[in-house]
Amino acid sequence: MENRKRKGSRKKMYMRMVAGSLIRRASRLIIAVLAIAIGATILSGLVTIYYDIPEQLGREFRSYGANLIVLPRGEAKITRETLGKLRNLIGTDKIVGMAPYRYQTVKINEQPYIIAGTDLSQAEKNSPFWYVEGEWGNSQETSRVMVGSEIARTLGLKIGDSFTVQGVRYGEKAEASRQDLSAEENLKRDLARQNFHKKLTVRGIVSTGGAEEGFIFADIDMLDELISDTFRADVIECSIVADAAGLSELSAKIEREIPELQPRAVRRLTQSQDIVLGKLQALVLLVTVVVLIITMISVYTTMTAMVAERRREIALKKALGAENKLVMGELLGEGVLLGLTGGALGVFLGFEFALRVSLNVFGRGINFQIALIPITIAVFIIITVTASIIPVRRVMDIHPAIVLKGE
């Protein structure tokens, strides 16, 4: 019991000595705490950005178009059921846009054109770089479509103009309806080639500088109804938040679990994303290392000045019987307290710093990394202790008799 009391009283005395020393040198130590806090702010902020960059940059790259193309295997088409399986497999949290496309040849003024049926809302998410004069279409207004600028110039179409497309109906719905007709009616229908005529209105004119300027973009359900067929997509364009490795892994998973599909990553886009991401992360890592070195130099300078100022105090303690270990432990305890205070303050300031950077650069918020709290505090305690070792070791060179004589 007596030993425990002695140890407890020693700990209390040790803490009083450390606290008293810090209070007496508050002005100098405030500067040291601020230096550590600034370093911890930049460190925690940059680490938060470092781990958040892949997702943020991935979403920014999605403005350059889809990075995964999914095709049907063989002669089959992609059904709505398969589309649902694909969406569930990828995960809605990773999908920026997923637009199925069905292409059908129609005639306007007896000239052939291609109409692309798609989910226009998803196509807009996949292709924000398209310049659309007017508005994107939607599934509620099936007769209003977007036309490529090349078609608009050829036909002299402007926003609000109407035109008529014609073509041939076929597919499961058309064949089912034939079974309910008489032979004479079926003959008439065959002679008529099951032609359809549909009046469409221009809602938007698309300019991309690519092949899209030669297409008519319509709601895919409207196109299916027009040709009397069920949902059958020719291709699915997917915009997914993932790097090259993630896309390769996802492609393998799709081939394994949905064998009727053939995924193809857009390698040029994903490789460019990885190159930019690698350079940004390298820059963040370099700045972090520089900040840690500067913080260590600042702590080293502060502790060196503190030891120099306290030479007479240290000499007096040693003259009264204090061992070098006790005096060095007191100084290192001050360093630990500095690292703890500055690191804790810097963690929360660092999140605010990272949040402002993310909002200003990417226009999106970020999530606070709880694990950064103990990690940052531990890192800066280690930094302060490491930077304090050399100055504190100079205590061993202080000789009480010489110092107290004033020599």
C-alpha positions in Angstrom: 0.0 0.0 0.0 2.8 2.4 0.9 4.5 1.7 -2.4 1.3 2.5 -4.3 0.9 5.7 -2.4 4.4 6.7 -3.1 4.0 5.9 -6.8 0.7 7.9 -6.9 2.3 10.9 -5.2 5.2 10.8 -7.6 2.9 10.8 -10.6 1.0 13.7 -9.2 4.2 15.6 -8.5 5.5 14.8 -12.0 2.3 16.2 -13.6 2.4 19.3 -11.4 6.0 19.9 -12.5 5.2 19.5 -16.2 2.1 21.7 -15.9 3.8 24.4 -13.9 6.7 24.5 -16.4 4.3 24.9 -19.3 2.3 27.6 -17.5 5.4 29.6 -16.7 6.5 29.5 -20.3 3.0 30.0 -21.8 4.0 32.5 -24.5 6.8 30.4 -26.0 4.8 27.2 -25.7 1.7 28.7 -27.4 3.8 29.3 -30.4 5.0 25.7 -30.3 1.4 24.4 -30.0 0.3 26.6 -32.9 3.1 25.3 -35.0 2.2 21.7 -34.2 -1.5 22.5 -34.7 -0.8 24.0 -38.1 1.2 20.9 -39.1 -1.5 18.6 -37.8 -4.2 20.6 -39.7 -2.3 20.3 -43.0 -1.5 16.7 -42.3 -5.0 15.5 -41.4 -6.5 17.7 -44.1 -4.2 16.3 -46.8 -4.6 12.7 -45.7 -8.4 13.2 -45.8 -8.1 14.6 -49.3 -5.6 11.8 -50.3 -8.2 9.1 -49.5 -11.1 11.1 -50.9 -9.4 12.1 -54.2 -10.1 8.7 -56.0 -13.9 9.0 -55.6 -14.0 12.8 -56.1 -11.7 12.6 -59.2 -13.6 9.6 -60.5 -16.9 11.5 -60.4 -15.2 14.5 -62.2 -14.0 12.1 -64.9 -17.5 10.9 -65.4 -18.2 14.2 -67.2 -16.0 12.8 -70.0 -18.4 10.0 -70.8 -19.1 6.4 -69.9 -16.1 4.3 -68.8 -17.7 0.8 -69.2 -19.5 -0.5 -72.3 -21.6 -3.7 -71.9 -22.5 -5.7 -75.0 -24.7 -8.8 -75.4 -22.9 -12.1 -76.1 -23.7 -13.6 -79.5 -26.8 -12.6 -81.4 -29.0 -12.1 -78.3 -30.2 -8.7 -77.1 -30.1 -7.3 -73.5 -33.4 -7.8 -71.7 -34.8 -5.6 -68.9 -34.2 -8.4 -66.5 -30.6 -8.6 -67.4 -30.3 -4.8 -67.1 -31.7 -5.1 -63.5 -29.2 -7.8 -62.7 -26.3 -5.7 -64.0 -27.5 -2.7 -61.9 -27.7 -4.7 -58.7 -24.3 -6.3 -59.4 -22.5 -3.0 -59.8 -24.3 -1.3 -56.9 -26.3 2.0 -57.1 -23.7 3.8 -55.0 -21.1 3.3 -57.7 -23.3 4.2 -60.7 -23.3 7.7 -62.0 -25.4 6.8 -65.1 -26.5 3.6 -66.8 -28.1 4.1 -70.2 -29.3 1.2 -72.4 -29.4 1.9 -76.2 -31.4 0.3 -79.0 -30.8 1.4 -82.5 -33.5 1.3 -85.2 -33.5 2.5 -88.8 -36.4 4.7 -89.8 -37.2 6.9 -92.8 -37.8 10.6 -93.0 -38.9 11.9 -96.4 -37.9 8.4 -97.8 -34.3 8.9 -96.5 -32.9 6.5 -93.9 -31.9 7.7 -90.4 -31.0 5.9 -87.2 -33.1 6.5 -84.1 -31.5 5.6 -80.8 -33.9 4.6 -78.1 -32.5 5.1 -74.6 -33.2 6.2 -71.0 -32.7 9.9 -71.6 -32.3 10.8 -68.0 -29.5 8.3 -67.6 -27.9 9.3 -70.9 -27.7 12.9 -69.6 -25.8 11.7 -66.6 -23.5 9.7 -68.8 -22.8 12.5 -71.3 -22.9 15.9 -69.5 -20.3 17.1 -72.1 -22.9 17.0 -74.9 -24.0 20.5 -75.9 -27.8 20.4 -76.2 -29.6 23.4 -77.6 -33.0 23.2 -76.0 -33.8 20.5 -73.4 -33.1 16.8 -72.9 -36.2 14.7 -73.5 -37.9 12.6 -70.8 -40.1 9.5 -70.6 -43.2 11.5 -69.9 -43.1 13.2 -73.3 -42.5 10.3 -75.6 -43.2 12.2 -78.8 -40.6 14.8 -78.1 -37.1 13.9 -79.1 -33.5 15.2 -79.5 -31.9 15.3 -82.9 -28.3 15.5 -83.9 -27.1 18.8 -85.3 -26.2 17.1 -88.6 -29.8 15.9 -89.0 -31.2 19.3 -88.0 -29.1 21.0 -90.7 -30.1 18.5 -93.3 -33.8 18.7 -92.6 -33.8 22.3 -91.6 -35.2 21.5 -88.1 -35.3 23.9 -85.2 -36.6 23.6 -81.6 -40.3 23.0 -81.6 -40.5 21.8 -85.2 -42.3 18.5 -86.0 -41.3 15.8 -88.4 -42.7 12.3 -89.3 -40.7 9.1 -89.1 -41.9 5.8 -90.8 -40.7 2.3 -90.6 -41.7 -1.4 -90.2 -43.2 -3.0 -87.1 -41.9 -6.4 -86.0 -41.1 -8.4 -82.9 -43.0 -10.4 -80.4 -46.0 -8.0 -80.1 -46.4 -7.8 -83.8 -46.3 -11.6 -84.2 -48.7 -12.2 -81.3 -51.2 -9.8 -82.9 -51.0 -11.7 -86.2 -52.3 -14.9 -84.5 -55.6 -13.2 -83.8 -56.2 -12.1 -87.4 -57.7 -14.0 -90.3 -55.7 -15.1 -93.3 -57.1 -12.3 -95.4 -56.3 -9.7 -92.8 -52.8 -11.1 -92.3 -52.3 -10.9 -96.0 -53.3 -7.3 -96.1 -51.0 -6.6 -93.2 -48.1 -8.3 -94.9 -48.8 -6.3 -98.1 -48.8 -3.1 -96.0 -45.4 -4.3 -94.5 -46.8 -3.3 -91.1 -45.7 0.3 -91.7 -45.9 2.8 -88.9 -45.9 6.6 -89.0 -45.0 8.7 -86.0 -45.0 12.4 -85.6 -42.2 13.6 -83.4 -41.3 17.1 -82.1 -37.8 18.5 -81.7 -37.1 19.1 -78.0 -33.3 19.5 -78.3 -30.5 19.6 -80.8 -27.4 17.7 -79.9 -23.8 18.9 -80.8 -20.9 16.7 -79.8 -18.4 16.8 -82.7 -18.9 13.0 -83.0 -21.2 10.4 -84.4 -24.0 11.4 -82.1 -24.8 14.3 -84.4 -26.2 11.8 -86.9 -28.7 10.2 -84.5 -32.3 10.9 -83.3 -32.5 10.3 -79.6 -35.8 9.1 -78.2 -37.2 7.3 -75.2 -36.5 3.6 -75.5 -40.0 2.6 -74.3 -41.5 4.8 -77.0 -39.3 3.1 -79.6 -40.3 -0.4 -78.4 -44.0 0.5 -78.6 -43.4 2.0 -82.1 -42.0 -1.2 -83.5 -44.3 -3.4 -81.5 -41.4 -5.2 -79.6 -40.4 -5.7 -76.0 -37.3 -4.1 -74.4 -34.2 -5.3 -76.2 -31.1 -3.2 -75.8 -28.1 -3.4 -78.2 -25.6 -1.9 -75.7 -25.5 -0.4 -72.2 -23.2 2.5 -71.5 -22.2 2.7 -67.9 -20.6 5.6 -66.0 -19.1 4.1 -62.9 -16.9 5.6 -60.1 -13.9 3.2 -60.3 -10.3 3.2 -61.3 -8.7 0.9 -63.9 -8.1 -1.9 -61.4 -11.7 -1.6 -60.1 -13.1 -1.7 -63.6 -11.1 -4.8 -64.5 -12.3 -6.5 -61.3 -15.9 -5.5 -62.0 -15.6 -6.7 -65.6 -14.4 -10.1 -64.5 -17.3 -10.3 -62.0 -19.9 -9.4 -64.6 -18.5 -12.1 -67.0 -18.6 -14.6 -64.2 -22.1 -13.9 -62.8 -23.9 -12.7 -65.9 -22.4 -14.8 -68.7 -24.8 -13.4 -71.4 -23.0 -10.0 -71.2 -19.6 -8.8 -72.4 -18.2 -5.9 -70.5 -15.6 -3.6 -72.1 -13.8 -1.0 -70.2 -12.9 2.3 -72.0 -9.2 2.0 -71.3 -8.1 5.3 -72.6 -10.4 7.1 -70.2 -9.5 5.0 -67.2 -5.8 5.1 -67.9 -5.9 8.9 -68.0 -7.8 9.0 -64.7 -5.2 6.8 -63.1 -2.3 8.9 -64.3 -3.9 12.1 -63.0 -4.8 10.4 -59.8 -1.3 9.1 -59.3 0.3 12.5 -59.8 -2.2 14.2 -57.4 -1.6 11.6 -54.7 2.2 11.9 -55.1 1.9 15.7 -54.7 -0.2 15.3 -51.6 2.3 12.8 -50.1 5.2 15.1 -50.9 3.6 18.1 -49.2 2.7 16.0 -46.2 6.4 14.9 -45.8 7.5 18.5 -46.1 5.0 19.6 -43.4 6.2 16.9 -41.0 9.8 18.0 -41.5 9.0 21.6 -40.9 7.0 20.8 -37.8 9.8 18.7 -36.4 12.3 21.5 -37.0 9.9 24.0 -35.2 9.6 21.7 -32.2 13.3 21.1 -32.1 14.0 24.8 -32.1 11.5 25.4 -29.3 12.8 22.7 -27.1 16.4 23.8 -27.6 15.5 27.3 -26.5 13.6 26.0 -23.5 16.5 23.9 -22.3 18.9 26.9 -22.7 16.5 29.1 -20.8 16.2 26.6 -17.9 19.8 25.8 -17.4 20.0 27.3 -14.0 16.7 25.7 -13.0 18.0 22.3 -14.2 21.3 22.8 -12.5 19.5 23.6 -9.2 17.4 20.4 -9.5 20.4 18.3 -10.1 22.3 19.9 -7.2 19.3 19.0 -5.0 19.6 15.4 -6.0 17.5 15.1 -9.1 18.8 12.5 -11.6 19.2 13.1 -15.3 16.4 10.6 -16.0 14.0 12.6 -13.9 14.8 16.0 -15.5 14.8 14.5 -19.0 11.5 12.8 -18.3 10.0 16.1 -17.3 11.1 17.8 -20.5 9.9 14.9 -22.6 6.6 15.0 -20.8 6.2 18.6 -21.9 6.9 17.5 -25.4 4.2 14.8 -25.2 1.7 17.3 -23.9 2.6 19.7 -26.7 2.0 17.0 -29.3 -1.2 15.9 -27.7 -2.7 19.4 -27.6 -1.5 20.5 -31.0 -2.5 17.2 -32.7 -6.0 17.2 -31.2 -6.6 20.8 -32.3 -5.2 20.1 -35.7 -7.4 17.1 -36.4 -10.6 19.1 -36.3 -9.1 22.1 -38.1 -7.8 19.7 -40.7 -11.3 18.3 -41.5 -12.5 21.9 -42.0 -9.5 22.6 -44.3 -10.2 19.4 -46.3 -13.9 20.2 -46.5 -13.3 23.7 -47.9 -10.8 22.4 -50.4 -13.2 19.7 -51.6 -16.1 22.2 -51.9 -14.1 24.7 -53.8 -12.3 22.3 -56.1 -14.9 19.5 -56.6 -18.1 21.1 -55.5 -18.8 18.2 -53.1 -18.5 17.5 -49.4 -16.4 14.8 -47.8 -16.8 12.4 -44.9 -14.9 12.8 -41.6 -12.5 10.0 -41.0 -12.8 9.0 -37.3 -9.7 6.9 -37.5 -7.6 10.1 -38.2 -8.2 11.4 -34.7 -6.0 8.9 -32.8 -3.6 8.4 -35.7 -2.9 12.2 -36.1 -2.5 12.7 -32.4 -0.1 9.7 -32.1 1.9 10.9 -35.1 2.5 14.3 -33.6 3.3 13.0 -30.2 6.0 10.9 -31.8 7.2 13.9 -33.8 7.5 16.1 -30.7 9.2 13.4 -28.7 11.6 12.6 -31.5 12.4 16.3 -32.1 12.9 16.8 -28.3 15.4 14.0 -27.8 18.5 15.9 -28.9 17.8 19.1 -26.9 16.8 17.1 -23.9 20.0 15.0 -24.0 21.9 18.2 -23.4 20.7 18.1 -19.8 23.3 15.5 -19.2 26.0 18.1 -20.1 24.8 20.6 -17.5 27.1 20.6 -14.4 25.4 22.2 -11.4 28.6 23.6 -9.9 29.7 25.3 -13.1 26.2 26.7 -14.0 25.3 27.9 -10.5 28.6 29.7 -10.3 27.5 31.6 -13.4 30.3 30.2 -15.6 
